[in-house]
Amino acid sequence: MDSVTKSLATLALNPTSVSHSSTNSPAAWRDTLSATSNVPSSFELIKTLVYKPKTAKTATPVPVVVIARESASVNAAAIGKKLNLKDLRLASEDLLNDFFSLDKDSLSPLALNQTSFPKVVTVVDASIADSSVPLALHALSSSSTVFLSSSDLLKYLRSLETEDVKLQELDLQNLESAPAAAASASKAPAKEKEDAKIEGAVQIAIGVKKEVDFPTWYTNVLLKADMLDYYNVSGCYILKPWSFSIWEEIQKWFDAEIKELGVQNSYFPLFVSSKVLEREKDHIEGFSPEVAWVTKAGNSDLEEPIAIRPTSETVMYPYYAKWIKSHRDLPLKLNQWNSVVRWEFKNPQPFLRTREFLWQEGHTAHLTKEEADIEVRQILDLYRRVYEELLAVPVIPGIKSEKEKFAGGLYTTTVEGFIPTTGRGIQGGTSHSLGQNFSRPEMFNIVVEDPTDPTNQRKTYVWQNSWGLSTRTIGVMVMVHGDNQGLVLPPRVACIQVVIVPCGITVNTSTETRTKIETACDELAKTLKKAGIKAKADLRDDKTPGYKFNDWEQKGVPLRLEIGPNDLAKRQTLGVRRDNGVKNPLPLENISSLVSQLLEAIQSDMFKRAQETYYSRLREVTAWEDVVPNLDAKNVVVIPWCEVEACEDDIKERSAKASEPTDERAPSAGAKSLAIPFDQSRWTPIEPGKTKCPACGRDAKRWTMFGRSY
């Protein structure tokens, strides 16, 4: 802190500075500052990101330091293009230490000095100059902060410029709105970004509006709800207890259901040799760009590179061939709860697109196709129930097109979700029939005698399935139910279903009354817990009721119960629903039954609202000219489709060219097939030979959902 103060003093800058407990995330930093004395009533956090460009192996990389407001989305690819630098990736902790002798939680613009500034490329977001509130910067430590005006920060940075090295001031919003191949806008203009901000956002929940700046809203919800933290490996995230507990609920429910189907849990190693992985080229082709390889052990190169599993077919099936020697060994039904690694190079999004993620993967072997087909649909229905019964998220079961099916499989079934705010479909979970593709001799040779052959001479290859559900479920739930106050949790997966807050306590409240109110809150929590309800009394004495209300609303707790002096007198509590804000007094008599009923009503109402929205966005379309306008209106189009792959490619290409710009993290503006719904009765019956595909004019076979997707 002293060195920072001295360097600023040379420029006649005397900022406010505070010391506080160490923080390791923007949300924790903001909350800590809000609870610290001598802090400005309103402020804005400044983030400092360091990127390493791709260079020749013999060249020393020149780090790119990006200084931006916390709410700004930083598009590394767009910055790299502007600066003519290739493949910007977040710098490692080692690089930060080498250049600045700091960790990522202590880094700030003040790490730049006369020595380090000439060795890096420094980019500052031009919009910082528009900020009218003090800017919070780490003072070279995660436990100290200084507050500078925007003009003072820019004055400091410009003081470091030399004749050869200048500060790069870039409009990050306009950079992000320029796609790689053209300069056409695809991001909300600056005015919309300004409109997205919620007034007083430093002090309240999320800071931006879901309907205006969805990507920033989503990130802020996850951080403010304390669901995750960023890790020092790009694309990887720490799941904190508030989110991991949701995965535990899903795991507990699903694990019990598959065991009823005779599935057993097992565990296979996460490493797979290159020879085994490449045995099935059609299967691994879809994963090959994302496979992470281990090539060294210590200082020695491995004789053969070892892959980290992107999925486990090639890990498990050599041992299925070893274990299955007779039809009596069938069916073999194994599942494992594990993580897999897919080294995505697209824009990472927590829970939706990450380089390592948690999932379950089931792999089963059957004697007949009929047995395998039955299980495919049984598992898919369990996935539907996870979304609809646990997460209150509606999904549509169906089958994937040949183009979109699992590589190397016979067919793929899916449950398809929908994010209304962006109008994008999202694959919720898949159950694949692999047929006999993996059991053939050229693959893993999983063969048994045919029990229907009386001579016992005829052999048959087993029929296999694989199926998986991941922590993507959590991201879908957040996107569907969250609002501008933050997370909204369905009661069945909330680790705290009811929070009880003492109210009406002021400085004039007697100690006796305060004790009575807090005791009543604590007793109510105990009563609810005995009834199997996950309840907590928030008796923090350093937080006001208003702070607690906001805190638990951000975290999405389904029901808040308030008890004040008047409630004590009336033997009641005031119930406040998180999903719709409705308030009602509840008598303390028989309170457990009343709360249980209310939680079930919340669960049911959340699902009904989401389902009504989803169904209202499914638009039956029979003319091509109606496809793109419906996509631009954030709908899924359901068309009578010919099911020809060339037509599918054409639909994606034509719809992309004709579409309006979409949100900046969109992988494509083109529509792809999402699913062919099993239930075709919702739409006008297709007349063979008469109903035509609106894209190509061929005879239509089935109604198919097309849309933009994640």
Secondary structure, DSSP 8 states (H G I E B T S, - for coil): -HHHHHHHHTTT---EEEE-----SHHHHHHHHHTSTT--SS-EEEEEEEEE----TTS----EEEEEETT----HHHHHHHHT----EE--HHHHHHHHS--TTT--GGG--TTTGGGSEEEEEGGGGG--S-EEEE-SSTTEEEEE-HHHHHHHHHTT--SS---EEE-HHHHHTS-TT-----S--HHHHHHHB-TTTTTSS-SB-TTT-HHHHHHHHHHHTT-EEE-SSTT-EEE-HHHHHHHHHHHHHHHHHHHHTT-EE----SEEEHHHHTTSHHHHHTTGGG-EEEEEETTEEEEEEEEE-SSSHHHHHHHHHHH--SGGG--EEEEEEEEEE----S--BTTTB-SEEEEEEEEEEESSHHHHHHHHHHHHHHHHHIIIIIS----EEEE--TTTS-TT-SEEEEEEEEETTTTEEEEEEEEEEEETTTTSTTTT--EEE-TT-TTS--EEE-EEEEEEEETHHHHHHHHHH-BTTB----GGG-S-SEEEEE-S--TTS-HHHHHHHHHHHHHHHHHHHHTT--EEE---TTS-HHHHHHHHHHHT-SEEEEE-HHHHHHTEEEEEETTT--EEEEESTTHHHHHHHHHHHHHHHHHHHHHHHHHHTEEE--SGGGHHHHHHTT-EEEEEE---HHHHHHHHHHHHHH-----TT-S-SS-EEEEEES--TTS----TTTSB-TTT-SB--EEEEEE-B-
